[in-house]
Amino acid sequence: MHSSQSDSGLFNKDLIEPGAMAVLKSIAGLLANQKVQAYLVGGFVRDSLLGRDTADIDIAVNADVLQIAPWIAQSLHGKFVLLDAVNKIGRIILDDWTVDIASFSSSIEDDMARRDFTIDAMAVDLKQLTAEGQAAGALIDPFGGRLDLDLGIIRIVTGTVFKDDPVRLLRAVRLASELGFSIEKYSEAEIIKAAPLIASVPGERVREELLRLLDSSRGGQIFKRMDELGMLTSLIPELLLLKGVTQPQEHHWDVFSHSVNTVSAVDFILRQGVWEHQDVSILSFVPWSPETAQYFDQPVSGGSTRRSLLKLAALLHDIAKPQNKTFDDDGRMRFLGHPEVGAEIVGGILERLRFSTKEIKLVTLMVKYHMRPTQMSQHIMPSGRAIYRYFRDTGDAGIDTLYLSLADHLATRGPGLIKTEWEYHTQLVAQVMKEHFHQEKVAGPVKLVDGNDLMNIFGMKPGARIGGLLEEIREAQAAGEITTREEALDYIRSSLTDA
């Protein structure tokens, strides 16, 4: 870390990359003409001092952001987005940079006093920093944030930070994980005390912070830490029922710990995190390619990706096990129907947290069908028809669900993983994906017959029977059983005769 900065109380220009400095000089010039005081603040100052790359710039001004920020955006050929009308916070989106601008009223020191953590309560005068011939600007650091950066500590600025804005509870855990910092003892005690307040935060804000948590490569560890602080079950009370719910002997953990560990398993399988319960060599069996990595990096909706939503599904996939736990006459433990019931519960949770319809559909499909991959066949590779039906039912979530099933397997066995079973499961996933891509090439673009053929050639009337027959044709075509129009017509003729 840049300890020399702490000693001198200065913030050197060379901490800022040239592209960001060019943006800052432009903004400083515009604001100077309006006689507006402006400061570089918050996360940008923190990350620059830590030598971390960031595309997000934070600026505080003693002016009305709702008036000045749209003008700056227009002057820089950017786009203005209003983030908070009440607290006067706006965002300027440029090609390579996002600039958040907030208003302060009395002094920058008072503004720092209202911030969450000491490492985010530092500022630098923008005019001074960008002045020609100036090598550095004075670091305004009223709460010792620079020292806490050196010590690797998350420390609250005042005792009211979580009451003022409970979403900061989530930020504390995320920052500690992202930076590899520890939470200072008094601050940790305040988090535990304030944890129930997270339930009062509007769903939109929770969703945004939750997605940032899910972007981390330490998702499982973050959820464990949130649970230790009493935050996770305040955020998603439905998870409380999972604690202490035992499972059959092949499961290493109870339902709650299994769910949290499934998130860690996803991180591992997607080449993001570590899995401390097995040798890393087991990863070599998992189908992977640059295309797979790109697939999981695909954006879904407003900040989410397939990767982050897969981790969310991993956390919630067994949410309905407690209420579906039964015992057979021979004493065998069962959780019949938990995927279907779980999908309904998860839909409700995600609606409450203001996830989009598209996100909810993807996650609920994964939860509903998370056991389907291993149910397609027993000890032999599934047929082409079984694979076709799997993707017909799982739709856009088919590939994602395959990887969820692998993570579920790892988090079921834990340290007791049986390598031969794991190898078979990974081979099954590879075969299902290979056959699916083949079927898409064979059956996707080529329609052998349509509804008009069934009405004109066979005299059928419009109705569900036509749709059912066309689906049968698509399935047989995907499975390679028919390849020509004549064969399709013969298939229909035979089906109608049998009926």
HELIX and SHEET records of a PDB file:
HELIX    1   1 SER A    3  SER A    8  1                                   6    
HELIX    2   2 LYS A   13  LEU A   15  5                                   3    
HELIX    3   3 PRO A   18  ASN A   33  1                                  16    
HELIX    4   4 GLY A   42  LEU A   50  1                                   9    
HELIX    5   5 VAL A   65  SER A   75  1                                  11    
HELIX    6   6 ILE A  108  ALA A  113  1                                   6    
HELIX    7   7 THR A  118  ASP A  120  5                                   3    
HELIX    8   8 LEU A  126  THR A  130  1                                   5    
HELIX    9   9 GLY A  145  LEU A  151  1                                   7    
HELIX   10  10 VAL A  161  ASP A  164  1                                   4    
HELIX   11  11 ARG A  168  LEU A  179  1                                  12    
HELIX   12  12 LYS A  185  ALA A  194  1                                  10    
HELIX   13  13 ALA A  195  SER A  200  5                                   6    
HELIX   14  14 GLY A  203  LEU A  214  1                                  12    
HELIX   15  15 GLY A  219  GLU A  228  1                                  10    
HELIX   16  16 LEU A  232  LEU A  235  1                                   4    
HELIX   17  17 PRO A  237  LEU A  242  5                                   6    
HELIX   18  18 VAL A  255  ILE A  269  1                                  15    
HELIX   19  19 VAL A  280  PHE A  285  5                                   6    
HELIX   20  20 PRO A  290  ASP A  297  1                                   8    
HELIX   21  21 ARG A  306  LEU A  316  1                                  11    
HELIX   22  22 PRO A  322  ASN A  324  5                                   3    
HELIX   23  23 HIS A  338  ARG A  352  1                                  15    
HELIX   24  24 THR A  357  LYS A  368  1                                  12    
HELIX   25  25 ARG A  372  GLN A  375  1                                   4    
HELIX   26  26 GLY A  384  THR A  394  1                                  11    
HELIX   27  27 GLY A  395  ALA A  397  5                                   3    
HELIX   28  28 GLY A  398  ARG A  413  1                                  16    
HELIX   29  29 GLY A  414  GLY A  416  5                                   3    
HELIX   30  30 LYS A  419  ALA A  443  1                                  25    
HELIX   31  31 GLY A  451  PHE A  458  1                                   8    
HELIX   32  32 ALA A  464  ALA A  478  1                                  15    
HELIX   33  33 ARG A  485  ASP A  498  1                                  14    
SHEET    1   A 8 LEU A  10  ASN A  12  0                                        
SHEET    2   A 8 ALA A 136  ILE A 140 -1                                        
SHEET    3   A 8 ALA A 123  ASP A 125 -1                                        
SHEET    4   A 8 ALA A  38  VAL A  41 -1                                        
SHEET    5   A 8 ASP A  56  VAL A  61 -1                                        
SHEET    6   A 8 THR A  98  SER A 103  1                                        
SHEET    7   A 8 ILE A  89  ILE A  93 -1                                        
SHEET    8   A 8 LYS A  79  ASP A  84 -1                                        
SHEET    1   B 2 ILE A 153  ILE A 154  0                                        
SHEET    2   B 2 SER A 182  ILE A 183  1                                        
SHEET    1   C 2 PRO A 299  SER A 301  0                                        
SHEET    2   C 2 SER A 304  THR A 305 -1                                        
SHEET    1   D 2 THR A 326  PHE A 327  0                                        
SHEET    2   D 2 MET A 333  ARG A 334 -1                                        
END                                                                             
